[in-house]
Amino acid sequence: RFPIWFRIFLALVVLVGIVVVIIALNTEDLTDAVEGQLTALKQKRVTEAYYHFTSKEFQESTPLETFHHFINNYPFLTESGAIRFIDRNVDNDQGALDARLALANGEEETIHYRLVKEDNRWKILSIKITAK
């Protein structure tokens, strides 16, 4: 038999684990939009990255030509290695996601994404590169 304090501790650990799994499952699609866009950019499919993964609001405020300039100003977006998601938050149909991209020189670049749910899919609302 285990002491009562140990059983309570074990129950709390299991509960926290369940909450983490639920959060991960509910935000998985959030990461899919960012991963999809970065994959398209790596394959030099900028137009697809724009139309398929950004929201209508993003497209209204940022023309495709401006998006092309943005990508050209941050070439690591098309050359990056692994992506690591460090923070995510979902509130109804709005989401926020912070990611770190591995660069060729071994460093990482932090990017902040805001997303919105459109037609049952997450779409990128804004992209902000954190200055070093």
Secondary structure, DSSP 8 states (H G I E B T S, - for coil): ---HHHHHHHHHHHHHHHHHHHHHHHHHHHHHHHHHHHHHHHTT-HHHHHHHHB-HHHHHHS-HHHHHHHHHH-THHHH---EEEEEEEEETTEEEEEEEEE-TTS-EEEEEEEEEEETTEEEEEEEEE---
